Amino acid sequence: MVLDKRSNPVFKASEKKISVDPASVTLEATGGSEEVTVTASGEYEIGSAPAGFKVEATDKGVKISAGANSGSQKTGTLTLTLNADRSKTAKITITQNQKG
């Protein structure tokens, strides 16, 4: 057992944080998927997938996918929110190229 002999011990809470790598992904017009690594100090919530994209949780973070895009370029933002501190978020910009 270790006793803290300081008269006023200071306990510093671990910093609450969340980050993503990479912060933006681009999918080809033919469709496909990309995985984004999420580093978080605790559990987090994955926001709604932008229109035309599918998002699923993985062991390392999130997998973003889309089917073939027959129209114009699509873009959107996915927000991840740290459960322990809802003010801590990480955003992923998602783009899918247009066909052609």
Secondary structure, DSSP 4 states (H G I P E B T S, - for coil): ------SS---PPPPP-EEEESSEEEE-TT-EEEEEEEEESS-EEE-PPPTT-EEEE-SSEEEEEE----SS-EEEEEEEEESS-TT-EEEEEEEEPPP-
